Amino acid sequence: MHEIFYRQFGNRRELASWAGLTPTPWASGDVQRDQGIGRDGPAWIRAQLVQMAWRWVRFQPDSALSQWFEARTAGARGRIRRVMIVAVACKLLIALWRNADTGLVPIGARVA
């Protein structure tokens, strides 16, 4: 918490970029694509966010974020789920940042 949220971020893109969870653009001629996450920033924070995302999906099944993940990965196994959990980690980071900054609780989350 203190390692991430002590900084001031102007918007969610700055936060995700700092954590290395934003896509890296690639262009060659007329072809423009994203190559996956940039992996800039602290690797241990990204690893913790991915672990937190797996736990969020497991222990917060009624949240909008978990339902989004389940809808996107319905019936999928392996690589697709691992790729999508990184997207959940990014969305979770932003939701937690909003919670720390404004007190806004993620939709559908149970708070003890």
N, CA, C and O of each residue as an XYZ file, in Angstrom:
448
protein
N       0.819     -1.193      0.000
C       0.000      0.000      0.000
C       0.865      1.258      0.000
O       0.707      2.144     -0.840
N       1.781      1.311      0.964
C       2.591      2.526      1.091
C       3.573      2.677     -0.058
O       3.957      3.793     -0.406
N       3.977      1.572     -0.643
C       4.933      1.631     -1.738
C       4.304      2.202     -3.007
O       4.987      2.847     -3.802
N       3.015      1.968     -3.197
C       2.347      2.411     -4.420
C       1.629      3.735     -4.230
O       1.813      4.661     -5.020
N       0.823      3.832     -3.202
C      -0.118      4.946     -3.110
C       0.432      6.187     -2.420
O      -0.322      7.132     -2.187
N       1.714      6.218     -2.088
C       2.259      7.450     -1.524
C       2.538      8.461     -2.634
O       2.668      9.657     -2.371
N       2.629      7.984     -3.860
C       2.834      8.871     -5.004
C       1.509      9.486     -5.436
O       0.437      8.944     -5.165
N       1.599     10.610     -6.103
C       0.416     11.248     -6.667
C       0.364     10.912     -8.155
O       1.293     11.213     -8.905
N      -0.728     10.286     -8.566
C      -0.931      9.962     -9.977
C      -2.066     10.830    -10.500
O      -3.084     11.007     -9.831
N      -1.882     11.368    -11.698
C      -2.884     12.243    -12.275
C      -4.118     11.506    -12.768
O      -5.228     12.036    -12.715
N      -3.921     10.276    -13.251
C      -5.042      9.491    -13.759
C      -4.691      8.013    -13.709
O      -3.587      7.636    -13.314
N      -5.630      7.193    -14.108
C      -5.449      5.741    -14.021
C      -4.376      5.235    -14.982
O      -3.705      4.247    -14.687
N      -4.208      5.890    -16.114
C      -3.193      5.462    -17.071
C      -1.783      5.663    -16.529
O      -0.898      4.839    -16.761
N      -1.580      6.756    -15.809
C      -0.283      6.985    -15.191
C       0.020      5.906    -14.155
O       1.143      5.410    -14.072
N      -0.979      5.554    -13.378
C      -0.812      4.521    -12.354
C      -0.471      3.173    -12.984
O       0.483      2.517    -12.565
N      -1.236      2.761    -13.976
C      -1.004      1.475    -14.638
C       0.338      1.471    -15.365
O       1.015      0.444    -15.394
N       0.727      2.579    -15.942
C       2.003      2.675    -16.627
C       3.153      2.572    -15.631
O       4.155      1.912    -15.909
N       3.021      3.211    -14.487
C       4.059      3.127    -13.459
C       4.253      1.683    -13.002
O       5.381      1.256    -12.756
N       3.165      0.936    -12.887
C       3.245     -0.452    -12.439
C       3.669     -1.402    -13.560
O       3.941     -2.574    -13.299
N       3.727     -0.922    -14.792
C       4.135     -1.778    -15.910
C       3.013     -2.645    -16.430
O       3.271     -3.727    -16.957
N       1.778     -2.205    -16.298
C       0.624     -2.999    -16.725
C      -0.084     -2.401    -17.936
O      -1.254     -2.701    -18.173
N       0.600     -1.566    -18.699
C       0.001     -0.982    -19.895
C       0.598     -1.637    -21.139
O       1.730     -2.119    -21.100
N      -0.148     -1.659    -22.239
C       0.368     -2.290    -23.456
C       1.515     -1.496    -24.076
O       1.579     -0.272    -23.960
N       2.409     -2.211    -24.728
C       3.519     -1.601    -25.443
C       3.161     -1.561    -26.927
O       2.954     -2.610    -27.538
N       3.085     -0.374    -27.510
C       2.731     -0.301    -28.929
C       3.881     -0.742    -29.829
O       5.053     -0.589    -29.485
N       3.527     -1.283    -30.970
C       4.491     -1.691    -31.982
C       3.921     -1.309    -33.336
O       2.742     -1.544    -33.604
N       4.736     -0.729    -34.181
C       4.278     -0.328    -35.503
C       5.369     -0.630    -36.531
O       6.557     -0.421    -36.285
N       4.931     -1.124    -37.683
C       5.827     -1.369    -38.797
C       5.027     -1.129    -40.065
O       4.159     -1.921    -40.429
N       5.328     -0.042    -40.719
C       4.565      0.297    -41.921
C       3.131      0.642    -41.555
O       2.886      1.536    -40.745
N       2.185     -0.070    -42.155
C       0.774      0.179    -41.882
C       0.243     -0.648    -40.711
O      -0.901     -0.464    -40.296
N       1.054     -1.548    -40.180
C       0.621     -2.437    -39.105
C       0.902     -1.779    -37.760
O       2.028     -1.367    -37.484
N      -0.132     -1.683    -36.925
C       0.028     -1.143    -35.582
C      -0.641     -2.103    -34.605
O      -1.825     -2.410    -34.737
N       0.122     -2.574    -33.628
C      -0.393     -3.540    -32.659
C       0.152     -3.242    -31.281
O       1.073     -2.443    -31.119
N      -0.432     -3.898    -30.287
C       0.101     -3.868    -28.934
C       0.833     -5.179    -28.693
O       0.357     -6.246    -29.081
N       1.994     -5.092    -28.050
C       2.828     -6.264    -27.837
C       2.632     -6.912    -26.476
O       3.356     -7.853    -26.152
N       1.723     -6.470    -25.697
C       1.574     -6.987    -24.345
C       2.000     -5.924    -23.354
O       2.262     -4.784    -23.738
N       2.070     -6.285    -22.088
C       2.382     -5.286    -21.070
C       3.835     -4.845    -21.174
O       4.699     -5.589    -21.638
N       4.081     -3.610    -20.727
C       5.401     -3.019    -20.853
C       6.422     -3.547    -19.866
O       7.618     -3.537    -20.158
N       5.987     -4.003    -18.715
C       6.859     -4.519    -17.662
C       7.840     -3.477    -17.146
O       8.923     -3.821    -16.673
N       7.467     -2.215    -17.236
C       8.268     -1.167    -16.609
C       7.891     -1.135    -15.133
O       6.848     -1.655    -14.737
N       8.723     -0.537    -14.349
C       8.409     -0.425    -12.936
C       8.802     -1.665    -12.154
O       9.401     -2.595    -12.694
N       8.456     -1.666    -10.871
C       8.881     -2.752     -9.977
C       8.222     -4.090    -10.306
O       6.996     -4.201    -10.317
N       9.039     -5.093    -10.571
C       8.520     -6.418    -10.912
C       7.803     -7.060     -9.727
O       6.815     -7.770     -9.914
N       8.286     -6.820     -8.521
C       7.668     -7.452     -7.362
C       6.267     -6.898     -7.110
O       5.409     -7.607     -6.585
N       6.030     -5.651     -7.475
C       4.675     -5.094     -7.321
C       3.740     -5.745     -8.326
O       2.603     -6.076     -7.989
N       4.211     -5.935     -9.573
C       3.386     -6.625    -10.570
C       3.063     -8.040    -10.120
O       1.929     -8.494    -10.270
N       4.034     -8.735     -9.578
C       3.808    -10.103     -9.102
C       2.780    -10.125     -7.976
O       1.909    -10.994     -7.945
N       2.879     -9.182     -7.061
C       1.911     -9.107     -5.961
C       0.513     -8.771     -6.485
O      -0.481     -9.296     -5.985
N       0.440     -7.905     -7.481
C      -0.863     -7.546     -8.044
C      -1.517     -8.737     -8.741
O      -2.731     -8.920     -8.652
N      -0.720     -9.538     -9.428
C      -1.275    -10.724    -10.094
C      -1.781    -11.717     -9.048
O      -2.859    -12.289     -9.212
N      -1.015    -11.927     -7.976
C      -1.475    -12.813     -6.906
C      -2.752    -12.279     -6.257
O      -3.672    -13.038     -5.950
N      -2.791    -10.975     -6.055
C      -3.978    -10.362     -5.465
C      -5.177    -10.511     -6.406
O      -6.303    -10.699     -5.947
N      -4.945    -10.431     -7.698
C      -6.033    -10.585     -8.666
C      -6.612    -11.995     -8.626
O      -7.830    -12.169     -8.670
N      -5.732    -13.016     -8.541
C      -6.234    -14.392     -8.431
C      -7.078    -14.555     -7.169
O      -8.133    -15.189     -7.198
N      -6.617    -13.990     -6.084
C      -7.380    -14.093     -4.834
C      -8.675    -13.299     -4.899
O      -9.687    -13.720     -4.340
N      -8.655    -12.162     -5.572
C      -9.866    -11.359     -5.727
C     -10.930    -12.166     -6.479
O     -12.091    -12.205     -6.073
N     -10.528    -12.796     -7.560
C     -11.470    -13.592     -8.360
C     -12.035    -14.740     -7.520
O     -13.212    -15.084     -7.633
N     -11.188    -15.322     -6.685
C     -11.644    -16.453     -5.880
C     -12.523    -16.040     -4.705
O     -13.548    -16.676     -4.457
N     -12.148    -14.995     -3.979
C     -12.835    -14.642     -2.744
C     -13.853    -13.514     -2.883
O     -14.583    -13.234     -1.931
N     -13.922    -12.868     -4.025
C     -14.918    -11.826     -4.287
C     -15.709    -12.180     -5.553
O     -15.724    -11.395     -6.501
N     -16.361    -13.339     -5.585
C     -17.023    -13.771     -6.824
C     -18.212    -12.906     -7.234
O     -18.614    -12.937     -8.397
N     -18.774    -12.147     -6.321
C     -19.932    -11.314     -6.656
C     -19.547     -9.931     -7.157
O     -20.419     -9.162     -7.563
N     -18.269     -9.599     -7.137
C     -17.851     -8.274     -7.583
C     -17.933     -8.187     -9.110
O     -17.857     -9.196     -9.812
N     -18.086     -6.981     -9.591
C     -18.181     -6.748    -11.034
C     -16.890     -7.174    -11.739
O     -16.928     -7.671    -12.864
N     -15.767     -6.979    -11.083
C     -14.481     -7.344    -11.670
C     -14.361     -8.859    -11.845
O     -13.901     -9.326    -12.887
N     -14.768     -9.623    -10.840
C     -14.723    -11.086    -10.935
C     -15.699    -11.597    -11.990
O     -15.386    -12.529    -12.730
N     -16.860    -11.000    -12.056
C     -17.836    -11.412    -13.061
C     -17.354    -11.083    -14.464
O     -17.604    -11.844    -15.399
N     -16.663     -9.956    -14.622
C     -16.086     -9.602    -15.924
C     -15.061    -10.658    -16.334
O     -15.052    -11.113    -17.478
N     -14.196    -11.045    -15.388
C     -13.180    -12.061    -15.668
C     -13.826    -13.384    -16.063
O     -13.418    -14.008    -17.043
N     -14.827    -13.811    -15.308
C     -15.491    -15.085    -15.604
C     -16.203    -15.044    -16.955
O     -16.207    -16.039    -17.679
N     -16.802    -13.911    -17.299
C     -17.477    -13.792    -18.594
C     -16.463    -13.840    -19.745
O     -16.731    -14.447    -20.782
N     -15.309    -13.206    -19.567
C     -14.295    -13.172    -20.614
C     -13.579    -14.508    -20.792
O     -13.113    -14.826    -21.886
N     -13.491    -15.294    -19.707
C     -12.739    -16.541    -19.764
C     -13.635    -17.763    -19.633
O     -13.159    -18.839    -19.273
N     -14.895    -17.619    -19.912
C     -15.840    -18.732    -19.758
C     -15.384    -19.932    -20.581
O     -15.306    -19.864    -21.807
N     -15.089    -21.020    -19.896
C     -14.687    -22.237    -20.576
C     -13.224    -22.283    -20.988
O     -12.752    -23.322    -21.449
N     -12.508    -21.201    -20.837
C     -11.103    -21.163    -21.247
C     -10.214    -21.708    -20.137
O     -10.576    -21.698    -18.960
N      -9.051    -22.179    -20.539
C      -8.061    -22.667    -19.585
C      -6.692    -22.152    -19.975
O      -6.488    -21.663    -21.086
N      -5.774    -22.266    -19.062
C      -4.375    -22.009    -19.360
C      -4.034    -20.584    -19.720
O      -4.285    -19.658    -18.949
N      -3.458    -20.411    -20.902
C      -2.885    -19.134    -21.309
C      -3.902    -17.989    -21.298
O      -3.587    -16.893    -20.835
N      -5.090    -18.226    -21.792
C      -6.105    -17.162    -21.850
C      -6.411    -16.637    -20.454
O      -6.514    -15.426    -20.253
N      -6.556    -17.535    -19.494
C      -6.829    -17.108    -18.116
C      -5.646    -16.337    -17.533
O      -5.847    -15.368    -16.800
N      -4.425    -16.747    -17.844
C      -3.247    -16.039    -17.325
C      -3.130    -14.646    -17.938
O      -2.755    -13.696    -17.251
N      -3.443    -14.523    -19.198
C      -3.410    -13.214    -19.851
C      -4.490    -12.305    -19.264
O      -4.243    -11.131    -18.988
N      -5.674    -12.853    -19.078
C      -6.789    -12.048    -18.573
C      -6.622    -11.675    -17.107
O      -7.147    -10.649    -16.673
N      -5.902    -12.485    -16.333
C      -5.705    -12.134    -14.929
C      -4.806    -10.913    -14.799
O      -4.903    -10.179    -13.816
N      -3.931    -10.686    -15.778
C      -3.115     -9.467    -15.769
C      -4.017     -8.254    -15.993
O      -3.798     -7.202    -15.394
N      -5.024     -8.393    -16.850
C      -5.992     -7.312    -17.043
C      -6.776     -7.070    -15.757
O      -7.056     -5.923    -15.409
N      -7.131     -8.142    -15.051
C      -7.821     -8.004    -13.764
C      -6.902     -7.295    -12.770
O      -7.355     -6.443    -12.006
N      -5.620     -7.640    -12.777
C      -4.664     -6.998    -11.873
C      -4.602     -5.495    -12.125
O      -4.553     -4.705    -11.182
N      -4.604     -5.109    -13.377
C      -4.589     -3.682    -13.725
C      -5.860     -3.001    -13.251
O      -5.801     -1.930    -12.647
N      -7.002     -3.606    -13.517
C      -8.281     -3.040    -13.096
C      -8.385     -2.989    -11.571
O      -8.933     -2.037    -11.016
N      -7.860     -4.011    -10.897
C      -7.882     -4.046     -9.448
C      -6.986     -2.962     -8.864
O      -7.356     -2.314     -7.884
N      -5.822     -2.760     -9.452
C      -4.935     -1.692     -9.006
C      -5.628     -0.346     -9.090
O      -5.538      0.460     -8.164
N      -6.313     -0.099    -10.183
C      -7.026      1.165    -10.360
C      -8.161      1.282     -9.353
O      -8.377      2.354     -8.787
N      -8.890      0.188     -9.121
C      -9.990      0.216     -8.147
C      -9.468      0.483     -6.741
O     -10.083      1.238     -5.987
N      -8.344     -0.126     -6.382
C      -7.766      0.101     -5.057
C      -7.216      1.516     -4.924
O      -7.292      2.116     -3.852
N      -6.666      2.047     -6.006
C      -6.193      3.432     -5.997
C      -7.367      4.390     -5.767
O      -7.267      5.342     -4.993
N      -8.481      4.118     -6.456
C      -9.664      4.957     -6.241
C     -10.181      4.835     -4.819
O     -10.644      5.813     -4.232
N     -10.103      3.634     -4.269
C     -10.531      3.424     -2.893
C      -9.639      4.197     -1.932
O     -10.137      4.846     -1.012
N      -8.332      4.137     -2.134
C      -7.400      4.845     -1.259
C      -7.518      6.353     -1.415
O      -7.336      7.096     -0.451
N      -7.822      6.807     -2.632
C      -7.862      8.236     -2.918
C      -9.200      8.867     -2.546
O      -9.232      9.943     -1.949
N     -10.302      8.206     -2.893
C     -11.622      8.811     -2.693
C     -12.532      8.018     -1.770
O     -13.587      8.513     -1.373
N     -12.144      6.793     -1.421
C     -12.997      5.958     -0.566
C     -14.048      5.176     -1.348
O     -14.924      4.553     -0.748
N     -13.975      5.199     -2.659
C     -14.928      4.489     -3.505
C     -14.637      2.990     -3.475
O     -13.546      2.556     -3.845
N     -15.620      2.201     -3.034
C     -15.463      0.751     -2.937
C     -15.777      0.149     -4.302
O     -16.739      0.567     -4.946
N     -14.975     -0.836     -4.764
C     -15.275     -1.490     -6.047
C     -16.680     -2.086     -6.055
O     -17.152     -2.588     -5.035
N     -17.337     -2.030     -7.193
C     -18.726     -2.470     -7.330
C     -18.852     -3.943     -6.974
O     -18.121     -4.780     -7.503
N     -19.767     -4.252     -6.091
C     -20.047     -5.626     -5.716
C     -19.089     -6.246     -4.726
O     -19.251     -7.412     -4.367
N     -18.090     -5.498     -4.271
C     -17.103     -6.042     -3.349
C     -17.687     -6.093     -1.938
O     -18.399     -5.187     -1.505
N     -17.362     -7.178     -1.236
C     -17.749     -7.295      0.170
C     -16.639     -6.701      1.005
O     -15.478     -7.088      0.872
N     -16.985     -5.775      1.854
C     -16.009     -5.140      2.723
C     -16.278     -5.600      4.149
O     -17.396     -5.482      4.650
N     -15.253     -6.119      4.789
C     -15.422     -6.633      6.154
C     -15.443     -5.523      7.171
O     -15.578     -5.784      8.367
